[in-house]
Amino acid sequence: MRKELERLIREQSEFKDEITNDQCLYDDIGIDSLSIVDLINQVEKAFNISFLESEVKEIKTVDHLINQVKSKINK
């Protein structure tokens, strides 16, 4: 799951360095507000899950994204 999320994050950014859990998707990785929508759409398709708008607003770091995906998969 993590490798797939990293791949999707890289597709939405030009980030080439190592991706760590504590990195901010916006400030550290450089994903903007439009790209986050595309990223979430790709994550939803890849893992066959869906997010509420309120859940998306809470996703700030790589760790937040991983935890949200894990919680959706485990339901």
Biopython code that builds the backbone (N, CA, C, O; Angstrom):
import numpy as np
from Bio.PDB.StructureBuilder import StructureBuilder

atoms = [
    (1, "MET", "N", (0.812, -1.179, 0.000)),
    (1, "MET", "CA", (0.000, 0.000, 0.000)),
    (1, "MET", "C", (0.870, 1.263, 0.000)),
    (1, "MET", "O", (0.602, 2.205, -0.746)),
    (2, "ARG", "N", (1.891, 1.277, 0.824)),
    (2, "ARG", "CA", (2.743, 2.471, 0.905)),
    (2, "ARG", "C", (3.411, 2.784, -0.430)),
    (2, "ARG", "O", (3.470, 3.942, -0.844)),
    (3, "LYS", "N", (3.909, 1.760, -1.095)),
    (3, "LYS", "CA", (4.580, 1.967, -2.391)),
    (3, "LYS", "C", (3.611, 2.573, -3.402)),
    (3, "LYS", "O", (3.980, 3.460, -4.172)),
    (4, "GLU", "N", (2.388, 2.096, -3.396)),
    (4, "GLU", "CA", (1.379, 2.628, -4.315)),
    (4, "GLU", "C", (1.060, 4.085, -3.975)),
    (4, "GLU", "O", (0.921, 4.912, -4.876)),
    (5, "LEU", "N", (0.944, 4.403, -2.700)),
    (5, "LEU", "CA", (0.691, 5.790, -2.297)),
    (5, "LEU", "C", (1.861, 6.690, -2.690)),
    (5, "LEU", "O", (1.651, 7.809, -3.159)),
    (6, "GLU", "N", (3.074, 6.217, -2.506)),
    (6, "GLU", "CA", (4.239, 7.003, -2.908)),
    (6, "GLU", "C", (4.222, 7.253, -4.409)),
    (6, "GLU", "O", (4.522, 8.358, -4.861)),
    (7, "ARG", "N", (3.876, 6.240, -5.173)),
    (7, "ARG", "CA", (3.813, 6.394, -6.630)),
    (7, "ARG", "C", (2.782, 7.450, -7.015)),
    (7, "ARG", "O", (3.039, 8.293, -7.874)),
    (8, "LEU", "N", (1.616, 7.402, -6.377)),
    (8, "LEU", "CA", (0.560, 8.364, -6.669)),
    (8, "LEU", "C", (0.960, 9.779, -6.252)),
    (8, "LEU", "O", (0.662, 10.742, -6.959)),
    (9, "ILE", "N", (1.625, 9.905, -5.122)),
    (9, "ILE", "CA", (2.099, 11.219, -4.666)),
    (9, "ILE", "C", (3.097, 11.785, -5.671)),
    (9, "ILE", "O", (3.033, 12.963, -6.023)),
    (10, "ARG", "N", (4.017, 10.943, -6.129)),
    (10, "ARG", "CA", (5.016, 11.406, -7.098)),
    (10, "ARG", "C", (4.371, 11.823, -8.417)),
    (10, "ARG", "O", (4.843, 12.754, -9.071)),
    (11, "GLU", "N", (3.299, 11.143, -8.809)),
    (11, "GLU", "CA", (2.597, 11.512, -10.044)),
    (11, "GLU", "C", (1.977, 12.902, -9.947)),
    (11, "GLU", "O", (1.853, 13.595, -10.957)),
    (12, "GLN", "N", (1.589, 13.311, -8.748)),
    (12, "GLN", "CA", (0.942, 14.602, -8.553)),
    (12, "GLN", "C", (1.912, 15.710, -8.169)),
    (12, "GLN", "O", (1.502, 16.856, -7.985)),
    (13, "SER", "N", (3.163, 15.389, -8.049)),
    (13, "SER", "CA", (4.163, 16.387, -7.670)),
    (13, "SER", "C", (5.420, 16.124, -8.484)),
    (13, "SER", "O", (5.500, 15.161, -9.246)),
    (14, "GLU", "N", (6.374, 16.979, -8.311)),
    (14, "GLU", "CA", (7.676, 16.770, -8.946)),
    (14, "GLU", "C", (8.705, 16.359, -7.894)),
    (14, "GLU", "O", (9.908, 16.522, -8.093)),
    (15, "PHE", "N", (8.221, 15.829, -6.781)),
    (15, "PHE", "CA", (9.079, 15.466, -5.659)),
    (15, "PHE", "C", (9.873, 14.213, -5.990)),
    (15, "PHE", "O", (9.300, 13.179, -6.332)),
    (16, "LYS", "N", (11.184, 14.308, -5.889)),
    (16, "LYS", "CA", (12.065, 13.193, -6.261)),
    (16, "LYS", "C", (12.772, 12.562, -5.069)),
    (16, "LYS", "O", (13.299, 11.454, -5.179)),
    (17, "ASP", "N", (12.789, 13.257, -3.926)),
    (17, "ASP", "CA", (13.499, 12.747, -2.752)),
    (17, "ASP", "C", (12.692, 11.655, -2.054)),
    (17, "ASP", "O", (11.584, 11.309, -2.465)),
    (18, "GLU", "N", (13.281, 11.128, -0.991)),
    (18, "GLU", "CA", (12.597, 10.122, -0.181)),
    (18, "GLU", "C", (11.338, 10.727, 0.443)),
    (18, "GLU", "O", (11.360, 11.856, 0.931)),
    (19, "ILE", "N", (10.259, 9.975, 0.423)),
    (19, "ILE", "CA", (9.009, 10.408, 1.035)),
    (19, "ILE", "C", (8.916, 9.781, 2.414)),
    (19, "ILE", "O", (8.983, 8.561, 2.565)),
    (20, "THR", "N", (8.758, 10.649, 3.436)),
    (20, "THR", "CA", (8.638, 10.164, 4.808)),
    (20, "THR", "C", (7.262, 10.514, 5.358)),
    (20, "THR", "O", (6.589, 11.415, 4.856)),
    (21, "ASN", "N", (6.856, 9.793, 6.387)),
    (21, "ASN", "CA", (5.508, 9.947, 6.955)),
    (21, "ASN", "C", (5.222, 11.340, 7.480)),
    (21, "ASN", "O", (4.084, 11.803, 7.410)),
    (22, "ASP", "N", (6.229, 12.014, 8.003)),
    (22, "ASP", "CA", (5.974, 13.309, 8.637)),
    (22, "ASP", "C", (5.974, 14.480, 7.658)),
    (22, "ASP", "O", (5.746, 15.618, 8.066)),
    (23, "GLN", "N", (6.221, 14.226, 6.392)),
    (23, "GLN", "CA", (6.247, 15.312, 5.423)),
    (23, "GLN", "C", (4.847, 15.833, 5.127)),
    (23, "GLN", "O", (3.890, 15.071, 4.990)),
    (24, "CYS", "N", (4.759, 17.159, 5.033)),
    (24, "CYS", "CA", (3.506, 17.804, 4.665)),
    (24, "CYS", "C", (3.327, 17.677, 3.151)),
    (24, "CYS", "O", (4.230, 18.004, 2.381)),
    (25, "LEU", "N", (2.167, 17.206, 2.740)),
    (25, "LEU", "CA", (1.906, 17.056, 1.308)),
    (25, "LEU", "C", (2.010, 18.394, 0.586)),
    (25, "LEU", "O", (2.433, 18.444, -0.569)),
    (26, "TYR", "N", (1.632, 19.462, 1.248)),
    (26, "TYR", "CA", (1.635, 20.788, 0.638)),
    (26, "TYR", "C", (3.010, 21.451, 0.700)),
    (26, "TYR", "O", (3.608, 21.745, -0.335)),
    (27, "ASP", "N", (3.507, 21.684, 1.908)),
    (27, "ASP", "CA", (4.736, 22.450, 2.096)),
    (27, "ASP", "C", (5.997, 21.676, 1.721)),
    (27, "ASP", "O", (6.887, 22.225, 1.071)),
    (28, "ASP", "N", (6.083, 20.419, 2.117)),
    (28, "ASP", "CA", (7.312, 19.642, 1.896)),
    (28, "ASP", "C", (7.364, 19.000, 0.512)),
    (28, "ASP", "O", (8.414, 18.977, -0.130)),
    (29, "ILE", "N", (6.234, 18.485, 0.063)),
    (29, "ILE", "CA", (6.218, 17.740, -1.196)),
    (29, "ILE", "C", (5.791, 18.627, -2.369)),
    (29, "ILE", "O", (6.134, 18.352, -3.519)),
    (30, "GLY", "N", (5.056, 19.672, -2.078)),
    (30, "GLY", "CA", (4.710, 20.638, -3.121)),
    (30, "GLY", "C", (3.414, 20.376, -3.861)),
    (30, "GLY", "O", (3.229, 20.856, -4.979)),
    (31, "ILE", "N", (2.523, 19.625, -3.254)),
    (31, "ILE", "CA", (1.222, 19.385, -3.870)),
    (31, "ILE", "C", (0.339, 20.597, -3.577)),
    (31, "ILE", "O", (0.241, 21.038, -2.432)),
    (32, "ASP", "N", (-0.302, 21.133, -4.613)),
    (32, "ASP", "CA", (-1.179, 22.282, -4.406)),
    (32, "ASP", "C", (-2.622, 21.821, -4.229)),
    (32, "ASP", "O", (-2.912, 20.627, -4.294)),
    (33, "SER", "N", (-3.509, 22.762, -4.007)),
    (33, "SER", "CA", (-4.901, 22.415, -3.692)),
    (33, "SER", "C", (-5.601, 21.702, -4.846)),
    (33, "SER", "O", (-6.475, 20.868, -4.607)),
    (34, "LEU", "N", (-5.242, 22.007, -6.075)),
    (34, "LEU", "CA", (-5.845, 21.301, -7.208)),
    (34, "LEU", "C", (-5.282, 19.888, -7.337)),
    (34, "LEU", "O", (-6.013, 18.942, -7.630)),
    (35, "SER", "N", (-3.989, 19.758, -7.117)),
    (35, "SER", "CA", (-3.350, 18.440, -7.223)),
    (35, "SER", "C", (-3.806, 17.500, -6.121)),
    (35, "SER", "O", (-3.835, 16.286, -6.323)),
    (36, "ILE", "N", (-4.165, 18.036, -4.954)),
    (36, "ILE", "CA", (-4.636, 17.155, -3.874)),
    (36, "ILE", "C", (-5.943, 16.494, -4.275)),
    (36, "ILE", "O", (-6.189, 15.340, -3.925)),
    (37, "VAL", "N", (-6.780, 17.212, -5.005)),
    (37, "VAL", "CA", (-8.035, 16.638, -5.492)),
    (37, "VAL", "C", (-7.737, 15.486, -6.447)),
    (37, "VAL", "O", (-8.352, 14.423, -6.358)),
    (38, "ASP", "N", (-6.793, 15.701, -7.360)),
    (38, "ASP", "CA", (-6.401, 14.633, -8.284)),
    (38, "ASP", "C", (-5.791, 13.458, -7.537)),
    (38, "ASP", "O", (-6.079, 12.302, -7.849)),
    (39, "LEU", "N", (-4.952, 13.747, -6.555)),
    (39, "LEU", "CA", (-4.331, 12.683, -5.762)),
    (39, "LEU", "C", (-5.397, 11.851, -5.056)),
    (39, "LEU", "O", (-5.356, 10.622, -5.103)),
    (40, "ILE", "N", (-6.334, 12.503, -4.413)),
    (40, "ILE", "CA", (-7.384, 11.788, -3.687)),
    (40, "ILE", "C", (-8.212, 10.942, -4.652)),
    (40, "ILE", "O", (-8.561, 9.804, -4.340)),
    (41, "ASN", "N", (-8.527, 11.495, -5.822)),
    (41, "ASN", "CA", (-9.276, 10.720, -6.821)),
    (41, "ASN", "C", (-8.506, 9.473, -7.235)),
    (41, "ASN", "O", (-9.093, 8.400, -7.371)),
    (42, "GLN", "N", (-7.206, 9.603, -7.436)),
    (42, "GLN", "CA", (-6.381, 8.457, -7.814)),
    (42, "GLN", "C", (-6.292, 7.434, -6.684)),
    (42, "GLN", "O", (-6.328, 6.228, -6.931)),
    (43, "VAL", "N", (-6.175, 7.910, -5.460)),
    (43, "VAL", "CA", (-6.135, 7.007, -4.302)),
    (43, "VAL", "C", (-7.456, 6.259, -4.178)),
    (43, "VAL", "O", (-7.468, 5.054, -3.925)),
    (44, "GLU", "N", (-8.558, 6.961, -4.355)),
    (44, "GLU", "CA", (-9.875, 6.316, -4.272)),
    (44, "GLU", "C", (-10.011, 5.213, -5.320)),
    (44, "GLU", "O", (-10.520, 4.132, -5.026)),
    (45, "LYS", "N", (-9.562, 5.486, -6.530)),
    (45, "LYS", "CA", (-9.626, 4.480, -7.601)),
    (45, "LYS", "C", (-8.699, 3.299, -7.324)),
    (45, "LYS", "O", (-9.083, 2.142, -7.493)),
    (46, "ALA", "N", (-7.478, 3.605, -6.897)),
    (46, "ALA", "CA", (-6.472, 2.565, -6.684)),
    (46, "ALA", "C", (-6.866, 1.587, -5.580)),
    (46, "ALA", "O", (-6.576, 0.394, -5.667)),
    (47, "PHE", "N", (-7.531, 2.101, -4.537)),
    (47, "PHE", "CA", (-7.845, 1.272, -3.381)),
    (47, "PHE", "C", (-9.343, 0.969, -3.251)),
    (47, "PHE", "O", (-9.779, 0.338, -2.288)),
    (48, "ASN", "N", (-10.122, 1.431, -4.239)),
    (48, "ASN", "CA", (-11.572, 1.196, -4.251)),
    (48, "ASN", "C", (-12.221, 1.670, -2.944)),
    (48, "ASN", "O", (-12.971, 0.939, -2.298)),
    (49, "ILE", "N", (-11.908, 2.912, -2.581)),
    (49, "ILE", "CA", (-12.447, 3.542, -1.373)),
    (49, "ILE", "C", (-12.971, 4.921, -1.748)),
    (49, "ILE", "O", (-12.778, 5.375, -2.876)),
    (50, "SER", "N", (-13.622, 5.580, -0.821)),
    (50, "SER", "CA", (-14.033, 6.959, -1.059)),
    (50, "SER", "C", (-13.875, 7.772, 0.219)),
    (50, "SER", "O", (-14.006, 7.260, 1.331)),
    (51, "PHE", "N", (-13.591, 9.047, 0.023)),
    (51, "PHE", "CA", (-13.395, 9.976, 1.122)),
    (51, "PHE", "C", (-14.514, 10.997, 1.147)),
    (51, "PHE", "O", (-15.022, 11.407, 0.103)),
    (52, "LEU", "N", (-14.893, 11.403, 2.343)),
    (52, "LEU", "CA", (-15.782, 12.541, 2.511)),
    (52, "LEU", "C", (-14.935, 13.807, 2.375)),
    (52, "LEU", "O", (-13.728, 13.782, 2.614)),
    (53, "GLU", "N", (-15.565, 14.897, 1.996)),
    (53, "GLU", "CA", (-14.838, 16.159, 1.865)),
    (53, "GLU", "C", (-14.173, 16.554, 3.180)),
    (53, "GLU", "O", (-13.054, 17.067, 3.188)),
    (54, "SER", "N", (-14.867, 16.313, 4.285)),
    (54, "SER", "CA", (-14.302, 16.649, 5.600)),
    (54, "SER", "C", (-13.051, 15.824, 5.899)),
    (54, "SER", "O", (-12.133, 16.309, 6.560)),
    (55, "GLU", "N", (-13.010, 14.579, 5.416)),
    (55, "GLU", "CA", (-11.828, 13.737, 5.625)),
    (55, "GLU", "C", (-10.644, 14.249, 4.800)),
    (55, "GLU", "O", (-9.503, 14.239, 5.260)),
    (56, "VAL", "N", (-10.930, 14.691, 3.590)),
    (56, "VAL", "CA", (-9.874, 15.199, 2.717)),
    (56, "VAL", "C", (-9.233, 16.438, 3.335)),
    (56, "VAL", "O", (-8.018, 16.615, 3.255)),
    (57, "LYS", "N", (-10.033, 17.280, 3.941)),
    (57, "LYS", "CA", (-9.513, 18.507, 4.557)),
    (57, "LYS", "C", (-8.556, 18.210, 5.703)),
    (57, "LYS", "O", (-7.691, 19.029, 6.015)),
    (58, "GLU", "N", (-8.700, 17.046, 6.332)),
    (58, "GLU", "CA", (-7.833, 16.656, 7.445)),
    (58, "GLU", "C", (-6.487, 16.090, 6.990)),
    (58, "GLU", "O", (-5.555, 16.002, 7.789)),
    (59, "ILE", "N", (-6.377, 15.714, 5.742)),
    (59, "ILE", "CA", (-5.157, 15.090, 5.227)),
    (59, "ILE", "C", (-4.129, 16.171, 4.928)),
    (59, "ILE", "O", (-4.247, 16.917, 3.955)),
    (60, "LYS", "N", (-3.129, 16.237, 5.777)),
    (60, "LYS", "CA", (-2.068, 17.241, 5.623)),
    (60, "LYS", "C", (-0.707, 16.608, 5.369)),
    (60, "LYS", "O", (0.106, 17.147, 4.619)),
    (61, "THR", "N", (-0.463, 15.458, 5.999)),
    (61, "THR", "CA", (0.845, 14.807, 5.871)),
    (61, "THR", "C", (0.699, 13.449, 5.197)),
    (61, "THR", "O", (-0.408, 12.938, 5.021)),
    (62, "VAL", "N", (1.823, 12.886, 4.830)),
    (62, "VAL", "CA", (1.843, 11.541, 4.258)),
    (62, "VAL", "C", (1.233, 10.557, 5.256)),
    (62, "VAL", "O", (0.468, 9.671, 4.874)),
    (63, "ASP", "N", (1.573, 10.715, 6.527)),
    (63, "ASP", "CA", (1.035, 9.838, 7.569)),
    (63, "ASP", "C", (-0.493, 9.937, 7.658)),
    (63, "ASP", "O", (-1.174, 8.923, 7.809)),
    (64, "HIS", "N", (-1.026, 11.153, 7.564)),
    (64, "HIS", "CA", (-2.487, 11.311, 7.568)),
    (64, "HIS", "C", (-3.111, 10.530, 6.418)),
    (64, "HIS", "O", (-4.118, 9.844, 6.592)),
    (65, "LEU", "N", (-2.505, 10.642, 5.249)),
    (65, "LEU", "CA", (-3.034, 9.944, 4.075)),
    (65, "LEU", "C", (-2.983, 8.435, 4.278)),
    (65, "LEU", "O", (-3.964, 7.739, 4.016)),
    (66, "ILE", "N", (-1.860, 7.934, 4.736)),
    (66, "ILE", "CA", (-1.713, 6.492, 4.975)),
    (66, "ILE", "C", (-2.763, 6.006, 5.974)),
    (66, "ILE", "O", (-3.422, 4.992, 5.746)),
    (67, "ASN", "N", (-2.914, 6.728, 7.072)),
    (67, "ASN", "CA", (-3.881, 6.318, 8.107)),
    (67, "ASN", "C", (-5.322, 6.363, 7.605)),
    (67, "ASN", "O", (-6.128, 5.499, 7.948)),
    (68, "GLN", "N", (-5.642, 7.364, 6.798)),
    (68, "GLN", "CA", (-6.997, 7.446, 6.237)),
    (68, "GLN", "C", (-7.269, 6.264, 5.305)),
    (68, "GLN", "O", (-8.342, 5.661, 5.349)),
    (69, "VAL", "N", (-6.300, 5.944, 4.474)),
    (69, "VAL", "CA", (-6.456, 4.818, 3.554)),
    (69, "VAL", "C", (-6.587, 3.516, 4.340)),
    (69, "VAL", "O", (-7.457, 2.696, 4.044)),
    (70, "LYS", "N", (-5.725, 3.322, 5.338)),
    (70, "LYS", "CA", (-5.801, 2.114, 6.169)),
    (70, "LYS", "C", (-7.171, 1.981, 6.824)),
    (70, "LYS", "O", (-7.755, 0.897, 6.832)),
    (71, "SER", "N", (-7.682, 3.070, 7.368)),
    (71, "SER", "CA", (-8.979, 3.002, 8.044)),
    (71, "SER", "C", (-10.104, 2.675, 7.066)),
    (71, "SER", "O", (-11.054, 1.980, 7.426)),
    (72, "LYS", "N", (-10.005, 3.167, 5.837)),
    (72, "LYS", "CA", (-11.025, 2.870, 4.829)),
    (72, "LYS", "C", (-10.951, 1.415, 4.365)),
    (72, "LYS", "O", (-11.977, 0.764, 4.167)),
    (73, "ILE", "N", (-9.747, 0.923, 4.198)),
    (73, "ILE", "CA", (-9.561, -0.462, 3.751)),
    (73, "ILE", "C", (-10.044, -1.445, 4.803)),
    (73, "ILE", "O", (-10.612, -2.486, 4.473)),
    (74, "ASN", "N", (-9.821, -1.118, 6.065)),
    (74, "ASN", "CA", (-10.159, -2.031, 7.162)),
    (74, "ASN", "C", (-11.617, -2.002, 7.579)),
    (74, "ASN", "O", (-12.007, -2.719, 8.500)),
    (75, "LYS", "N", (-12.429, -1.191, 6.923)),
    (75, "LYS", "CA", (-13.858, -1.134, 7.285)),
    (75, "LYS", "C", (-14.604, -2.297, 6.702)),
    (75, "LYS", "O", (-15.813, -2.416, 6.900)),
]
sb = StructureBuilder()
sb.init_structure("model")
sb.init_model(0)
sb.init_chain("A")
sb.init_seg("    ")
for serial, (resi, resn, name, xyz) in enumerate(atoms, 1):
    if name == "N":
        sb.init_residue(resn, " ", resi, " ")
    sb.init_atom(name, np.array(xyz, "f"), 0.0, 1.0, " ", f" {name:<3s}", serial, name[0])
structure = sb.get_structure()
